[in-house]
Amino acid sequence: MTDLTPTPDRPGLHISKSSPNAPATGSAVCHCGASATATGDAQVHRLVQGWEANHGSAHTKGGTK
């Protein structure tokens, strides 16, 4: 399987949860240079919320963050 971890050359958001009992993990890299990682379901949820609010699609909607 291809490594789906985001990098500066391939920005994006990647979330993984290997089983229902395992904690979720996530990583994000934005083309603006911001990056973050999270472990645990609640932290990954906040990572996704932050990504949507400040990076990723927010940049295409005219966001300046």
C-alpha positions in Angstrom: 0.0 0.0 0.0 1.2 3.5 -0.7 2.3 5.7 2.1 -0.5 8.2 2.6 1.2 10.4 5.1 1.1 14.1 4.0 4.3 15.8 3.2 5.2 19.4 2.1 5.3 18.0 -1.5 1.9 16.2 -1.0 -0.1 18.3 1.5 -3.2 16.9 3.0 -4.9 15.3 5.9 -4.5 11.6 6.8 -6.5 9.8 9.5 -6.0 6.1 10.5 -7.7 3.8 13.0 -6.6 0.2 12.8 -9.4 -1.2 14.8 -12.5 0.0 16.8 -10.5 -0.5 20.0 -7.3 1.3 18.8 -6.8 5.0 19.2 -7.1 7.1 16.0 -4.0 8.8 14.6 -3.8 11.7 12.3 -1.4 14.0 10.5 -1.8 17.1 8.5 0.5 19.2 6.3 -0.8 22.3 4.5 0.7 23.9 1.5 1.1 27.1 3.6 3.7 25.2 5.7 1.6 24.4 8.8 1.7 20.8 10.1 0.3 18.9 13.0 -0.2 15.3 14.4 -2.6 13.9 16.8 -3.2 10.6 18.7 -6.5 9.6 20.2 -10.0 9.9 19.0 -10.7 13.3 20.6 -7.4 14.8 19.5 -7.8 13.6 16.0 -11.3 15.0 15.9 -9.9 18.4 16.9 -7.2 18.1 14.3 -9.8 17.6 11.6 -11.8 20.5 12.9 -8.7 22.8 12.9 -7.8 21.6 9.4 -11.2 22.4 8.0 -11.4 25.8 9.8 -7.9 27.0 9.0 -6.3 25.0 6.2 -7.2 22.7 3.4 -10.5 23.8 2.0 -10.4 27.0 4.0 -7.6 28.2 1.7 -9.7 27.6 -1.3 -12.6 29.6 0.2 -10.4 32.6 0.5 -9.0 32.0 4.0 -5.8 33.7 4.9 -4.6 31.5 7.7 
